[in-house]
Amino acid sequence: MSMSDFLPIIQALIAGAALAITALIGVLVPKAIAAFEARTHIALTDQQREAVRGAALTQAGIIETQLQQGLIKLSEVRLNSPEMMQAATSALARVPDSAKAVGISVPAMAAIIVGAADTATPVAAAVPVPKLSAVPKGPSP
């Protein structure tokens, strides 16, 4: 028997070893990264920041809708109001892991929500449009 006869067996063994090493790396590397992040407390990623930002913008949209529907008053959209603190708590509850990683507090989230909420009165709703008639009524002087 020559070496070429053993070549398929050697290739299969090498492929099996490579597969085992790849599987081990696939399991151990995420655990090692998680342990490193837990020890160093530097787990801030762009995805976590965007999750917190998205939760704040969503809550600001809810506040805008409530304003338009008359469910809350404009005077309630201010820092340290109970309504905004509740809104901030609700927003942080949607993304607890990201909020913890970013280290944002309820008052800071309330400030972001108040800043992001559009509290301007919609112009289209405030000004009624008169109906115009194409046919004149009565004689003109």
N, C-alpha and C positions, 0 to 999 in steps of 0.2 A: 504494500500500500504506500502510496505517495502522499505528500503533504496536500495535494489538491483534493484528495479524497476526504480529508478532515476539514477542509475549508468551510463547507456548509454548517458543520457542527460548531466550529469556532465562531462563525458569524452569528449563529443563533444564540450562543452563550454571551457574546458581546452585546447583542441586541437586548437580551434579557437583563443583563447587568445595567445597561443604560436605562432601561425602563424602570428598574428598581430604584436606581439613583434619582431619576426624574421624579418618581412618585414620592420618594423621601424628601426631596427638595421642595416639592409642591406642598407637603404637609408641614415641614419644619420651618421654612422661611416665613410664612405668615405668622406662625407662633412666635418666632424670634423677633419679628417686626413689632408685633403687639406687645411683647415683653419690653422691648426697647422703648416704645412710646409710653407705656405705663410707668416705666422707671424714670424717664426724662421729662415727661409731661409736655411733649412737643407734638401733639397729635392734631394740630390745626391744619386742616387742608382747605383748599378752595371749595370743595364740595360741601364741607361743614359750614363754612361761612355763607355760601349761597343758600343752604337750607334754612339758616336763621334769617337771612335777608328775605327769602321767599315767604317765610311764615309771617314776617312783619308786614310785607306788602299785601299779603292776603288779608291780614287782620285790618290793615288800613282800608282796603276795599270794602270790607264788611262794615266798617265805621261809616264810610261814605254812603253806602246803601242805607244804613240805618238813619243817617241824617236826611237823606232824600225822602225817605218814607215817614219821617217825623217820629221815629221811635226814640231817638235821643236828640237833645238840644245841642246847639253849637257851643253853648257855655260849658257843656260836659266834656268837650274835646280839648282838654288842657292837661298839662303835666300834673301828676299826683292826684288826679281825680279818681274816685273809686272805680268809675266805669273804665278808665284807661288802664288802671292797674289790673282789673279783671281781664281786659282784652290782652294785655301783655302776658298774664299768666296763662291764658288760653293759647296764645301763640307759642309760648315756650313749651307748653305741654305737647304740642304737635311734633316738636323736634327735640326731645329731651337729651339725647346723646350729643347732638351737635351743639346744643346750647351749653351743655356742661363742658364740652371740649373748647368752645370759644370763650367760655367764662362770662357770659352775659347775664346781667341781673334783671329783675323785673322792672325796676325804675328805668334802666337803660333801654330795655325793649319798649317800654311805654313812650319814652322820648322818641325813639325811631318811628313808632306807629303814629304819634301825633305829628311828627315832621313829615311823614309820608302821606298822611290823609289830606285829600283835597277838600277844603272846607269852603270853597267859593260857591256862591249861589249860581246855579245854572241860568244863563241868560235866556235861553229859549223858554224856560218854564216861567220866568218872571215877567216877560213882555208878551201880552196877547196880540195876535195878528188880526187886524180888522178884515172883514169880508168886503170885497169891492164888487159892486154891481156893474155889469157892462151896459145896461140899459138905464138911461137917465130917468128919474122919476119927476114928473111934472114939468111945466114950462120953465125955461130959464129967463130971467129978467133982462 
